[in-house]
Amino acid sequence: MKTIKNFKNSVLVITLTLITITGFAQKGNEKIYLSISHEVADYPSWKVGFDKDDPLRAEAGLSTVFVKRDINNTSSVTVLFLVKDIDKAKAFISDPRLKEVMIKAGVISDPEIVFYKSAAEFKPINTSELITTITHTVKDFSAWKIVYDSAEELRKNAGIHDNLILRSLSDENSVTVLGNSSSAAKFNAFVTNPDLKTAMDKAGVISKPVVKELL
């Protein structure tokens, strides 16, 4: 009953996600990503169902970048896809069949679905290391990026190597920085460092950062 109840709003969540990006047109070689996060009752069982659905994802032009669990909540799974055709991807996630597949696999929360475009790509993601994400809303992306660039040494000293800067298609001022970290302890020290908060304030961050540590 809990699973069914938690999924009552899934169609609405997906529909609203798609409405907000209706006007987006993919340009040339611009890279588009899709992130889906949710909680599962049992990860091994969910992974079996996820793997079975791979052929249909391939038909929709979705290639899996990584499948990871949050080290602070191992029931929480995040999957990142590279999107080849945004219209096919939108059709895939809006198909009622996907909700049925998720329920059968043991998903117990409404999925968090975000389409992104890459604003910067530095180097390939090392999927064997800890993957970190920091998401926040900024007043102005260009102004934020200047301060972000100036803090490169601070990140390196903390053992953090950023891979992607992503902007949500539904809100381009919602920014996600995705990277690799040499250790969870170093990353946690970095995100709790007062210098980081000072830099974020200077950069015009206007929301509380949402942090994930994925392994």
GIGIWO-V930950 format. One line per field, one symbol per residue. ss: DSSP state (2 for helix, 1 for strand, 0 for the rest). phi: phi as a letter, one per 40 degrees, with the letter a starting at -180 (. if undefined). burial: I if it has 24 or more other C-alpha atoms within 12 Angstrom, else O. Layout:
ss = ???
phi = ???
burial = ???
This chain:
ss = 02222200022222222222000000000001111111110022222222220222222001111111110011111111111002222222220222222222201000011111111110000000011111111100222222222202222220011111111100000111111110022222222002222222222010000111110
phi = .ccccccdccccdcccdcccbdccbcbfcdcbbbbbbacbcacdcccccccccddcccccgbbccabbbcccacccbbbbbcbcaccccccccccddccccccccgcbacccbbcbbccabcadccccbcbbbbbabbcacccccccdcccdccccccgbbcbbbbbcccacccbbbbabbcaccccccccccdcccccccccgcbbccbbbbba
burial = OOIOOOIOOIIOOIOOIIOOIOOOOOOOOOIIIIIIIIIIIOIOOIIOOIOOIOOOIOOIIIIIOIIIIIOOOOIIIIIIIIIIIIOOIIOIIIOOOIIOIIIIIIIIIIIIIIIIIIIIOOOOIOOOOIIIIIIIIIOOIOOIIOIIOOIOOIIOOIIIIIIIIIIIIOIIIIIIIIIIIIOIOIIIOIIOOOOIOOIIOOIIIOOOOOIIIII
